[in-house]
Each structure stands twice: as structure tokens, then as C-alpha cells.
Amino acid sequence: MPQDVWNPAQYARFAHERRQPFDDLAALVERVAAPRVVDLGCGTGELTAELHATLGARETLGVERSANMLARSAALARPGLRFVQGDIADFADTAAWDVVFSNAALQWLPEHERLLPRVAAAVAPGGQLAIQVPANFDHPTHVIAAELANDPAFATRFTAPPRTAGVLAPERYAELLDDLGFVRQSVRLQVYGHRLASRDDVVEWVRGTLLTAYESTLPPPLFVEFVERYRERLLPALRDTRPYFYPFKRILLWARRDAA
């Protein structure tokens, strides 16, 4: 069983950089009167609370798999805004929500050809779907992690397969949304440029996200070795500049269902 190794403090080290995609995704959602909103993969809940207020929601539910991340949301709960622990892999609501929102979470699940229809099924008539997923899997940060996981020193020591991405090409999401009957949609690939203090900060960035997939299924001493070897291979592949410009690709999609 994978361990819950998500660290809210580590994730929050780059909170400013991480929130811009959230803001862009929220801006795609058309404003309607008092919607019911579900946020799949709500993390620590701060941005979910902002979404609740921004959309003027009468009800918002945040769903988060990691108890470590969810622990911070308790102080944010109030009438109309609540949080529950749950895995998106088990989410199966039908026509229940005016806005189904997910920011940087669905990339952890495989088989998006099947996942997207299931998530979209939760959108009520006339409702909206808004999803953002990272698409940086061809960057050295991700390529080297995947290669290292296949190294004999680590490959046989995982207690479960690392939960890594199943993200599709942007045009495939557009096709799926059309197949699912959404009458309007917007799908875009966007590059976010982050100026970090140095290339060393890239390791700290991925320790808060990508590397949790490996940390959760490796014995702790072996994960320490994994990170050290990862650092040794990654840093020479990045430009040694200060600040370091870290380009990060993301897919933002929005769609609206017919009210009929």
C-alpha cells in the first residue's frame, strides 16, 4: 500500500508559482447564480475556499486523497464549504454538480480515455467542467525520474507501481469533450515560465509533487538514495543560470454541457 507522503510545507514552497494555473482555470468558468461546485484533488483547501467565494457557490465540496494535505482544510470549512477524504479514482457522481473543477490532480490517474467520461458524468445539465493537468512529461525533470525508476537498484524495490501520469494530447481531450456532448469547449496548452533562484530549486519543486509517486512506494533509505542519484543526473541537464527559468507546460480545458 503506498504511503501518504504528501508534505504541505514542501508543496507550499512554490505556492505563488503554482497558483497561476489555478487562477487561469477559475477564470474560464462562466459565472452563474449560486452553483454547486466540486473540487477534485483540493489539496490543502485554500484555493478551494477561494473558488467557493469567487463563484458565489451555494455549496462547494473539496475532495482530497491525502490526509496530510486535507488536515489543513479543517479550519477553512464553513456552512456551504466542506471537505472530504476520497480518491478521484472512486468518484462516480452523476449529473450532480454545476461545476466540476480539478486543478493539477487528474494527472495522477491512468487511462484518461475512461477517466474523463466518468468525471464529466458528474456535470449537471447546463453545467461546466474545468480541468488543469501538467503536461511537462517530456522535460528532463520527468524523463530522468522515469528512467531512474527502471534502474535495477530501484525497479524491484517498489512496494507498488508509482502512480504516474496518463495525460493525453490536448487535441484528444477536445475530441473526447465533443464525443461526450459538450456544446462549448476550450482546450489550450500553455507554457508557464517560473524564475527560480537556481536550478537546484527544481529538485525542491519536484520533491513536492512528482517525486511523491516514488517516495510513497520506496523504503525511506532507498528514496534518499533515489533523490541523490536523481539530483546528480538532473542538474547537469539543466542550464546553470541564476535565476533559473523553468518552463512548465500545462493543459487547461473547459467545457459546458447543454441545458436541455
Steps between C-alpha positions, in 0.01 A plus 500: 500500500653839401573729793352849531821702458348828382660786691293821507802711599712364214217553252445855625863603438392600150142596579522826305615325183250216538195722541513674159359196314224483761412864441499448124278194531256674734479790254371260233196410710197704397323665791154372582276556801588294808649188337574169667875437461724199555880538504673169429846490652459806719833469683515711814176677412610863487438532127173310533381758751595774255313322221193472722502875560591598144219296346247601764426133553216390722686174560859393437647160575877445503617142447858406586676162520788607729413531868819704547380763255140488615590562863546869427152536355315447829546864600354615167173304517184703553133479403491424128869401485612156609785259439514121487775245460452297185676368193404646162534146369183420697306815406180399324241777543248543219354835385553635851711815467474830315879527492738205508844651561840334528831682513823296467356172625372277219853446368552248782238268354547272196277433200362848438299362209285334767558748780375812323156354414454391862597840640292679236197290594480700824422822310132595525302619192627847415799446727871549444817293513835667573823300520870584507769235473878530468639399160871529570579131476758546226708734719820359657338526846251234402699298248791443738270397787333239279835371372641475850196307618594230248853473636554154656595667828143625536274316256451193719462693826174682434220369723250603231532655153564876529181693430610704201329686220262394228458843342381514137576744221288819511322414176393164640332670795318725251379194309384330819308807613323512167423129517356555849252752365637825639362780284783746571861442590844655528817292516843660504861410566676775694863541600551657842846648554623486858810687610654298781807605697714231336470165329534336844150627577360279226580197717309660788210572264464138388551368853169666582315335213647257246739318733223418748400224256836335563533590868164340582609157380872485586653425842612835653879433483469395138300811414782715642735322262249544216491877555878527514546310176215697346673825595831380358339422165255789480713804581749453212199481265382847606656837419711633786350848520388725786211541497408177327213522252284190540249458213202290601229391255141452612171413332196706599162381384151637552171379362130567547220249471171577327226600743242282326 
